[in-house]
Amino acid sequence: MIRLIAMRELRSLFSMPSTWFVLAALQFIFAWFFLARLEAFLEIQPQLALLANPPGVTSTVGAPLFNTASLLLMMLVPMFTMRLIAEERRNQTLALLLSSPVSDTRIVLGKFVGLLFFLLLLIAPLPLMLYTLSLGTHLDHGLLLANCTGLVLLIASYVALGLYVSSLTTQPIIAAIGSLAILAGLWLADIGAPSADSPWHQFSPLYHFQNFNSGLLDSSDAAFFVLFTLFFLLLTAKRLHNNRIYG
Amino acid sequence: MLATLSNATQQITLSARNLTRSFGKRPVIHDLTLELKRGEVLGLLGHNGAGKSTTLQMLTGCLLPDSGEIDICGISLQKNPAIAKSHIGYLPESPPLYRELSVEKYLLFAARLRGMKQDEISDALIQVLQRCGLEPVRSKMISTLSKGYQQRVGIAQAIIHKPDVIILDEPTVGLDPAQIRDIRHLIRELGNTGSVILSTHLLGEVESVCDRVEIMQNGRLIYGDSSDRMQHYGEVFGFTISLRHPPALIELESIAGIESVEQLSETEFRILHTQDNNPGSALLSLAAEKGWQLTQLTPLHATLEDVFVRITSEDKS
């Protein structure tokens, strides 16, 4: 059932021209940024070579690329999550799901998995682009793996939050603005916090991504993402249940 | 054989007991009890805002009742929602269509969502496409279809998994007369194998497809009976006559058996009489004798409209 709902979600996504447009535009941006970083790297490479322990191509091209992707996706994911439940409610298709022999948790998981899978397709070219560099140089696979893991966890948390906000309203656009406001708010609270040990850092998914970005696999960061995602998925399931109570 | 057949027709597919529901502090449904047997089409009749849609939403599990119980084929909807719901097919007020999917893909999704097995689905799909007249548009995107076709897709998704209980909220809205006739025929057919509840405010619909009628007013069921009997509810006995040369009113009133005469126009009269004393023949012979020149005699027939208005206004008073 989870797979069925996820597939339906994907099918609907790919039947919209805007999806293909975003997909194309984002690949263009990624590629542009990748090439720009690569060019910059090639320019400073002679100077870098003089250093005793020079940073490799993975950390000068790869890590910033993932960092940019994490910021871009913060703004982009709400555009995709907004439809998930709000639009079903607006088009009154939610009745089909609610009257079907499928539990609320499965409906939520189906939608979550569907969109997550789409976003994975969206970011799949990132590591592929970087791996083309292995034709000419050695890559830091550990750093790449940490970045990929971090980005997937980060996206999962974005989707869970967006899904929850989408379940609160009937208007997709309000859902988009709402989840963007929350994500941007958490990010701003993080970068605006004065001291390094401020608790504001701890709430921001982007803050927890930083360690992954620099190649550090910290279980507490991973735990944050898992808990963050589960928390909002549970809230969404609860909200769907409340839908039956409050109408 | 006969015993099992009558057993099957008597099987209760849906029973709702003492449902109440309020939105905020506003009570919408009061103590509603409803039963549906296999082979039955039940019409839920009521004004707009009488609580029909809310009732249907509760019966499908889209809305939880504040109190009361619902059993679908003997399975509690509250305790065992997943199993109970697989016996339900539901068409809400506006059909729940994913407009970006093709008719076929959408119906396949609906069938799988209701837990149908893969090998049953393709047969069910062919059957439902044919039954709802959707074959010519099977591969078209739903958003490109006309309102009538969309409504039919809505009905198709409700019946594709051959549910025991089919719940249709105003199924013929937005259809043209020919389509309405087809859909009513289909509903009648569905009622023979399963059981159907439909809500409507069209009295003709009740007359033509329903076995039984429940009238709802302000969240209560105020009248329930077979639809044939409902038509005889509070029936009046009498006829209207047209006379080319009418006599004085008193002359008509004096005929034995006539209770009252009301002059509708210069030549038309409405005559009421008691049930067992029909003055028709006396009137005819008098008319011939005195040269009143009777041109028309029509028995009064209570329409469902009359009955409906009478029942709902009685409840108000």
HADDOCK unambig.tbl for C-alpha pairs under 7 A between the chains (distance, minus, plus):
assign (segid A and resid 1 and name CA) (segid B and resid 113 and name CA) 6.76 0.50 0.50
assign (segid A and resid 12 and name CA) (segid B and resid 100 and name CA) 6.13 0.50 0.50
assign (segid A and resid 12 and name CA) (segid B and resid 101 and name CA) 6.88 0.50 0.50
assign (segid A and resid 15 and name CA) (segid B and resid 100 and name CA) 6.39 0.50 0.50
assign (segid A and resid 92 and name CA) (segid B and resid 94 and name CA) 6.98 0.50 0.50
assign (segid A and resid 92 and name CA) (segid B and resid 96 and name CA) 5.59 0.50 0.50
assign (segid A and resid 93 and name CA) (segid B and resid 96 and name CA) 3.96 0.50 0.50
assign (segid A and resid 93 and name CA) (segid B and resid 97 and name CA) 5.98 0.50 0.50
assign (segid A and resid 95 and name CA) (segid B and resid 62 and name CA) 6.42 0.50 0.50
assign (segid A and resid 95 and name CA) (segid B and resid 96 and name CA) 6.65 0.50 0.50
assign (segid A and resid 96 and name CA) (segid B and resid 96 and name CA) 5.99 0.50 0.50
assign (segid A and resid 98 and name CA) (segid B and resid 62 and name CA) 5.35 0.50 0.50
assign (segid A and resid 99 and name CA) (segid B and resid 60 and name CA) 5.54 0.50 0.50
assign (segid A and resid 99 and name CA) (segid B and resid 61 and name CA) 5.71 0.50 0.50
assign (segid A and resid 99 and name CA) (segid B and resid 62 and name CA) 5.59 0.50 0.50
assign (segid A and resid 99 and name CA) (segid B and resid 85 and name CA) 6.51 0.50 0.50
assign (segid A and resid 100 and name CA) (segid B and resid 85 and name CA) 5.89 0.50 0.50
assign (segid A and resid 100 and name CA) (segid B and resid 86 and name CA) 6.64 0.50 0.50
assign (segid A and resid 100 and name CA) (segid B and resid 113 and name CA) 6.51 0.50 0.50
assign (segid A and resid 100 and name CA) (segid B and resid 114 and name CA) 5.72 0.50 0.50
assign (segid A and resid 101 and name CA) (segid B and resid 81 and name CA) 6.74 0.50 0.50
assign (segid A and resid 101 and name CA) (segid B and resid 82 and name CA) 4.15 0.50 0.50
assign (segid A and resid 101 and name CA) (segid B and resid 83 and name CA) 6.49 0.50 0.50
assign (segid A and resid 101 and name CA) (segid B and resid 85 and name CA) 5.02 0.50 0.50
assign (segid A and resid 101 and name CA) (segid B and resid 86 and name CA) 5.39 0.50 0.50
assign (segid A and resid 101 and name CA) (segid B and resid 114 and name CA) 5.96 0.50 0.50
assign (segid A and resid 102 and name CA) (segid B and resid 82 and name CA) 6.12 0.50 0.50
assign (segid A and resid 244 and name CA) (segid B and resid 62 and name CA) 5.58 0.50 0.50
assign (segid A and resid 244 and name CA) (segid B and resid 63 and name CA) 4.17 0.50 0.50
assign (segid A and resid 244 and name CA) (segid B and resid 64 and name CA) 5.42 0.50 0.50
assign (segid A and resid 245 and name CA) (segid B and resid 63 and name CA) 6.08 0.50 0.50
assign (segid A and resid 245 and name CA) (segid B and resid 64 and name CA) 5.47 0.50 0.50
assign (segid A and resid 246 and name CA) (segid B and resid 23 and name CA) 6.93 0.50 0.50
assign (segid A and resid 247 and name CA) (segid B and resid 63 and name CA) 6.31 0.50 0.50
